[in-house]
Structures are given as C-alpha cells and as structure tokens.
Amino acid sequence: MKTSRRSFLSGASTFAAAAMLAGPAGAQDVISEILQSERRGNWDDTFDARASQGDKVASHLPIFSPQTVLYIEQAVAQYSNIVAQGGWPMVPATKKLQLGVVDPDVIALRKRLMISGDLSTSAGISQSFDTYVDAAVKRFQARHGLPVDGVLGKYTYAAMNVSAEVRLGQLETNLVRLRSMSGFLGGRYVMVNVPAAQIEAVENDRVVLRHTAIVGKVDRQTPILNSAINEIIVNPYWNAPESIVRKDIIPLMRKNPQYLTENSIRILGPDGVEIDPATIDWSTEDAAKFRFRQDPGKINAMASVKINFPNPHATYMHDTPSQGLFNKLMRFDSSGCVRVQNVRDLVTWLLRDTPGWDRQHFEATIKSGESVPVRLAEPVPVYFTYISAWSTGDGVAHFRDDIYGRDGVDELQLSQAL
C-alpha cells in the first residue's frame, strides 16, 4: 500500500527519524539545531496551514477502518521517536497568546508545535506569534477537538502540555481498541464515539455524515454497545427513566408543583390510568413507582425523533429541544442516551431504503404532531465505542479528553482538572 511506504513523520520528528540512522547522538544534534535556530520565517513566505498538512486533519476516513489502524501504528512510531528524544517543552500557561503577540513564551510554543509536526520548521524560532504559528495552533486545535480559533486558552494549554510520553500511551491503548473493531462492520453503519461526542454515518468505508453529539455525564455514562438500528419513532412520547424521576423530576416538583403540567408530563399508573400529581406526596419518593410520560411536541425531551436499537441499557439516540448544548466544548450532559445534532439528516439516511419514507414524507409527519413508529426495511448496525486517540492520515494524530477515565491516566481527564 502506498501509504505504508511513505514517510509519515513531519516537522522536527522528520529530521529526527533521518538522523537516527547515525545513532541517538546524531538525532539529538539535529533536533537541537532546529530548536536553537534563530531564523524566523518572513511574513511573505508561502507557508500556510497546508504546509503542515492542515488539509489532512479533516477526513472522510472512518475511525473504524483498517487504514486508521495503519495510521495509528505509524503515529505510535512517530511518538516513540519523540519520547526517545526527550519529548516536547512545556508552554507556560500564563498568558493569552494569539496572532500579533510578541512574547518570549512564543519560543516554547513554536518548539512544541514543531516537534508534534503542527508547525513547519521553515517557520523558524522567534518571539512573534505570526501567521505561521496561527496556522499551526489551529491545526493543533483541530486535532484535539478544540475550537479552531488560534487562541491559547485554558483547554488548548491543557491539551498542549500533556507530555509526549502520556500521548504515546494513549495512542497505544486506543490502538488495541481499534484493532478489535477493524473487521467488516457492515456496508452501512453508525458509530458513536463517546470521548469525541461525535457520530459517523459510514457507507462503503467512507464517512458520509458526521454529527456532533451530546453524551452521558461522568455519573450517568453512555454505555459501550453493539446493536442494530431497527426503528425510528417520529414525534415520540418520552418515558422518563426511574433514575431521572428520582434525581430530577421529584426534586423539581418539590420546588415547583406545576412542573409536570408546564412540561406536558403525565403520570400513569400500572393500569395506564392518568394520576393527578396533587394526590402524590412529593416529600417522599413514592412517585418513582409510577410511569412519567411526556407528550410529543416541541418541548418533548426527544423533540422530533427517537432512534431505537435493542440493548440492555435502555439507551437510544434522539433529537433535543436544547440545540444550544451542541455549541459547548465539553458535551457530556445527558443521562446516558445520545442527542444528535441535525438528526433529521441522519434519520433520512437511515430510512433511505424504507419504502414511503423520503425526506418530504418524514418532514410532513413531524409537522403533523402524530407519534408514528417506523420499522427500518434493513436494520443498520450501530456501535457505541470509546476511542480517545486515533489517526486519519500520515502525521495526523487526533486526541480527545478521556472523559470517563478509561485510559488509566489522570492527566488525560482534562475537563475534570480544569
């Protein structure tokens, strides 16, 4: 395969790999020469994001792919070289560094970005946060799932100052996970990556849709599972899980006795007969033995649609009336189920082979307000997984916050430390 023969190292590690032929001392000499250089790139040089392979950060390559396994194996080799040479410098996280700033801390920033391959060595070493550095920081942010704004804030600093040794371990841990899922997963499938809070719809080994997601909180984690999507419910009723009744609804009713009425939630007894909330003692947890069902509508917790698949966790995917949550950096806010941004696009793709359910009919059904279950003509495999590091190209390693602490290193739970 062509990619397996090409050199995948970039930036400082490219020079280091070549120098290793002359032994460890030679490798260190080359790195030292690069990082001690006082040359600074000119403002009119032709360097931009593409010079650091920035165009390869975004990819249609699925995370579950034999090619991804190949690329992460190459990334492991790259990071092993970086660790062997002493890693990268810490960047002082004391200032807001951005385009136009001239500051001594930019020197450490440039060195850090060169070693990880985000900044071309042609940019040189200086105190200036110029367009070279701006493009490199944006590339780094894209690889780490951060807002691509070129500004050094607390999350970018935190991700940047994870040591090369820890990042290497993260790659090795996730390589094992990826190898276990590198076989044939179906001509069409959906993959939910929990740490990335992202969904891929894959067809013929190519990502055709990518969706931002909201996944479970640390204390209400989204489970890892394999299943097959077999049903779409348009305008679903929402049945509150007992955990939500106990943790959320009962405390809210104690504060506001009108909460259920205001949110179109009905209490149903074992016989399906509706129960008046005023007859329940909310100072106890007796209400947890009843069923709480929210009517379809705009304020419904699942909004327009629910995506069902058999699993022992009562987990599903759905729309949400709280669209603003998708703009958050740390999208770990659900009670275990997965909210999907632009979910109607995903449902249209899922229903493509189900007769009578084109986009027009789907949208018309939503407008009707009627709750309608739809069985898929062909179930689509779905995989909930936990991949916090992967690679989609030569020299392009992606990392995410180890939100649930499954990688075994506290330093990778960035959101918990900040």
Residue pairs with C-beta under 8 A, 6 or more apart in sequence:
1 70
3 67
3 70
3 71
3 394
4 70
6 394
7 14
7 17
7 394
8 71
8 74
8 75
8 77
8 78
8 394
8 395
9 16
9 17
9 78
9 81
9 117
9 395
10 52
10 53
10 117
10 394
10 395
11 52
11 113
11 114
11 115
11 116
11 117
11 118
11 119
11 120
11 121
11 395
12 31
12 34
12 35
12 114
12 115
12 117
12 121
13 78
13 81
13 82
13 115
13 116
13 117
14 117
15 30
15 31
15 34
15 121
16 27
16 30
16 31
16 81
16 82
16 85
17 27
17 81
18 30
19 26
19 27
19 29
19 30
19 31
20 26
20 27
20 81
24 84
27 81
27 84
27 85
28 85
28 86
31 85
31 115
34 114
34 121
35 111
35 114
35 125
36 125
37 124
37 125
38 124
38 125
38 126
39 124
39 125
40 123
40 124
40 125
40 126
40 128
41 47
41 122
41 123
41 124
41 130
41 132
43 130
43 131
45 122
45 132
47 120
47 122
47 123
47 131
47 132
47 135
48 54
48 131
48 135
49 55
49 135
49 138
49 139
51 120
51 122
51 135
52 117
52 118
52 119
52 120
52 135
52 136
52 139
53 117
53 139
53 393
53 394
53 395
53 396
54 135
54 138
54 139
54 142
56 392
56 393
56 394
56 395
56 396
57 139
57 142
57 143
57 392
57 393
57 396
57 398
58 142
59 207
59 392
59 393
59 396
60 206
60 207
60 208
61 67
61 68
61 206
61 207
61 392
61 393
62 68
62 191
62 200
62 202
62 205
62 206
62 207
63 178
63 191
63 193
63 200
63 385
63 387
63 390
63 392
64 178
64 181
64 182
64 185
64 191
64 202
64 383
64 385
65 182
65 205
66 182
68 178
68 182
68 390
68 391
68 392
69 175
69 178
69 179
69 182
71 390
71 391
71 392
71 393
71 394
71 396
72 171
72 174
72 175
72 178
72 389
72 390
72 391
72 397
73 175
74 391
74 394
74 395
75 171
75 391
75 395
75 397
76 168
76 171
76 172
76 175
78 117
78 395
78 397
79 164
79 167
79 168
79 171
79 397
80 168
82 88
82 115
82 116
82 164
82 168
83 164
83 165
83 168
87 115
87 163
87 164
87 165
88 111
88 112
88 115
88 116
88 163
88 164
89 108
89 111
89 112
90 108
90 112
90 161
91 105
91 108
91 109
91 112
91 152
91 157
91 160
91 161
92 105
92 108
93 152
93 154
93 157
93 158
93 161
94 105
95 101
95 103
95 105
95 152
96 151
96 152
96 153
97 103
97 105
97 106
97 109
97 129
97 151
97 152
98 129
98 134
98 150
98 151
98 152
99 129
99 130
99 131
99 133
99 134
99 150
100 129
101 128
101 129
102 127
102 128
102 129
103 127
103 129
104 127
106 126
106 127
106 128
106 129
106 133
107 125
107 126
107 127
109 129
109 133
109 137
109 152
110 119
110 123
110 124
110 125
110 126
110 132
110 133
111 125
112 160
113 119
113 133
113 136
113 137
113 140
114 120
114 121
114 123
115 164
116 140
116 164
117 395
118 136
118 137
118 139
118 140
118 143
119 132
119 133
119 136
120 132
120 136
123 130
123 132
123 133
123 136
134 150
135 150
137 150
137 151
137 152
137 156
138 148
138 149
138 150
140 156
140 159
140 160
141 147
141 148
141 149
141 150
141 156
142 148
143 396
143 397
143 398
143 399
144 156
144 159
144 398
144 399
144 400
145 196
145 398
145 399
145 400
145 401
146 155
146 156
146 159
146 329
147 329
152 160
154 418
155 329
155 414
155 418
158 414
158 417
158 418
159 399
159 414
162 399
162 411
162 412
162 414
163 411
166 409
166 411
166 412
167 389
167 397
167 399
169 407
169 409
170 388
170 389
170 399
170 402
170 407
170 409
170 412
171 389
171 391
171 397
173 388
173 389
173 407
173 408
174 387
174 388
174 389
174 390
174 407
177 385
177 386
177 387
178 387
178 390
181 383
181 385
185 202
185 381
185 383
186 380
186 381
187 203
187 204
188 201
188 202
188 203
188 380
188 381
189 201
189 202
189 380
189 381
189 382
189 383
190 199
190 200
190 201
190 202
190 229
190 346
190 350
190 380
190 381
190 382
190 383
191 199
191 200
191 202
191 382
191 383
191 385
192 198
192 199
192 213
192 215
192 222
192 317
192 338
192 382
192 383
192 384
192 385
193 199
193 200
193 385
193 386
193 387
193 400
194 215
194 216
194 221
194 222
194 224
194 384
194 385
194 386
194 403
194 404
195 386
195 387
195 388
195 400
195 401
195 402
195 403
195 404
196 387
196 388
196 400
197 212
197 213
197 214
197 215
197 331
197 332
198 210
198 211
198 212
198 213
199 209
199 210
199 211
199 212
199 213
199 317
199 338
199 340
199 346
200 207
200 209
200 210
201 207
201 208
201 209
201 210
201 211
201 346
201 349
202 208
208 349
209 345
209 346
209 349
211 340
211 341
211 342
211 343
211 345
211 346
212 326
212 331
212 341
213 331
213 338
213 339
213 340
213 341
214 320
214 325
214 326
214 331
214 332
214 333
214 334
214 338
214 339
215 222
215 331
215 332
215 334
215 338
216 222
216 332
216 334
216 335
216 336
216 337
217 332
217 333
217 334
217 335
218 332
218 403
218 404
218 416
220 243
220 334
220 335
220 336
221 336
221 404
222 315
222 334
222 336
222 337
222 338
222 384
223 311
223 313
223 315
223 336
223 384
224 384
224 385
224 386
225 311
225 313
225 315
225 383
225 384
226 381
226 382
226 383
226 384
227 309
227 310
227 311
227 381
227 382
228 309
228 310
228 379
228 380
228 381
228 382
229 307
229 308
229 309
229 350
229 376
229 379
229 380
229 381
229 382
230 308
230 309
230 310
230 375
230 376
230 379
231 307
231 308
231 309
231 373
231 374
231 375
231 376
232 305
232 306
232 307
232 308
232 347
232 350
232 351
232 373
232 374
232 376
233 305
233 306
233 308
233 371
233 372
233 373
233 374
234 304
234 305
234 362
234 365
234 366
234 370
234 371
234 372
234 373
234 374
235 296
235 297
235 300
235 304
235 305
235 365
235 366
235 368
235 369
235 370
235 371
235 372
236 296
236 300
236 302
236 305
236 306
236 318
236 371
237 293
237 294
237 295
237 296
237 300
237 371
238 293
238 294
238 300
238 301
238 302
239 291
239 292
239 293
239 294
240 249
240 265
240 292
240 293
240 294
240 301
241 314
241 335
242 288
243 335
244 335
245 287
245 288
245 292
246 285
246 288
249 259
249 260
249 265
249 287
249 292
250 282
250 285
250 287
250 288
252 259
253 259
253 260
253 277
253 282
253 287
254 282
254 283
256 262
257 277
257 278
257 282
259 265
260 266
260 267
260 277
260 292
261 277
263 294
263 299
264 294
264 295
264 297
264 299
264 300
265 292
265 293
265 294
265 295
266 274
266 292
266 293
266 294
266 295
267 274
267 275
267 276
267 277
267 280
267 287
267 290
267 291
267 292
268 274
268 275
268 290
268 291
268 292
268 293
269 275
269 290
269 291
275 290
280 286
280 287
280 290
294 300
294 301
296 369
296 370
296 371
297 369
298 321
299 321
300 321
301 318
301 320
301 321
302 318
302 319
302 320
303 318
303 319
303 320
303 321
304 319
304 343
304 344
304 366
305 318
305 319
305 343
305 344
305 347
305 366
306 316
306 317
306 318
306 319
307 316
307 317
307 318
307 340
307 343
307 346
307 347
307 350
308 316
309 316
309 379
309 382
313 336
315 336
315 337
315 338
315 384
316 337
316 338
317 337
317 338
317 339
317 340
317 343
318 337
318 338
318 339
318 340
318 343
319 339
319 340
319 343
319 344
320 339
322 339
323 341
325 331
325 333
325 339
326 339
326 341
330 401
330 403
330 415
332 403
332 415
338 384
340 346
344 359
344 362
344 363
344 366
347 362
348 358
348 359
348 362
350 376
350 380
351 357
351 358
351 362
351 374
351 376
353 376
353 377
353 378
354 374
354 375
354 376
354 377
354 378
355 377
357 374
365 372
386 404
386 406
387 400
388 399
388 400
388 401
388 402
388 406
388 407
388 412
389 397
389 398
389 399
389 400
390 397
390 398
391 397
391 398
392 398
401 412
401 413
401 414
401 415
402 409
402 412
402 413
403 413
403 415
403 416
405 413
405 416
410 417
411 417
